[in-house]
């Protein structure tokens, strides 16, 4: 889902599972203005790594994506690397975590927290 006048090429899809988890985190923090911030930085096993944090501030270069009343913000530089991705929340035998299904990633590490383009 997208908002903020971004074009279709900026599309970030938020899964229902991710939206539910963000809503749970906001409720636990008792702060309805919290958004999930996704940032990509250099490092990790494969060259770039994903960073997730809760933030109640939207910066001038942030793009806003929403689903079911919750929001995700991605800065301009990171958006170039995650454009077209789906943000999901996974619960499996190894734990529960936010995951990014990134069509721009040429390869990812075994745990999925870093990637190369």
Order of alpha helices (4+ residues) and beta strands (2+ residues): beta-alpha-beta-beta-beta-beta-alpha-beta-beta-beta-beta
